[in-house]
Amino acid sequence: EVEGYTAELQEARCVKYKRAFELSDSVDVDGIKAQMKNGILKIILPKREEVKTRKITVVAEEK
């Protein structure tokens, strides 16, 4: 022990964790990505291309 300094101990517990989700048919399962950073799990579930919304312009005729 050195004067002016304090010894600190920091421990992290490692546990197994499992969670299952039922996915919609609109999810592109081949494009799923997951990332663990600073203890936070980020999961990206992209929509399949044919399910994505699209904008359609409607032209109305005047009488």
C-alpha positions, 0 to 999 in steps of 0.5 A, a space after each residue: 500500500 502506497 500513501 495517497 493511493 487506494 487499491 480498487 478491485 473491479 469484477 464483472 460477472 460472466 453469465 450465459 443468457 439466451 432469448 428467442 424471438 419469433 420474427 415476422 415474414 417481412 424480416 430479411 433473415 439473411 441480413 440480420 446483424 448483431 453487435 455487442 458494445 459496452 454491454 449493450 446488444 444491438 440487433 438489426 432486423 432489415 425488412 425484405 426488399 419486396 415488403 418495404 413501403 414505396 411511394 406511388 404517384 396517382 394522377 387524377 383526370 379532371 372532367 
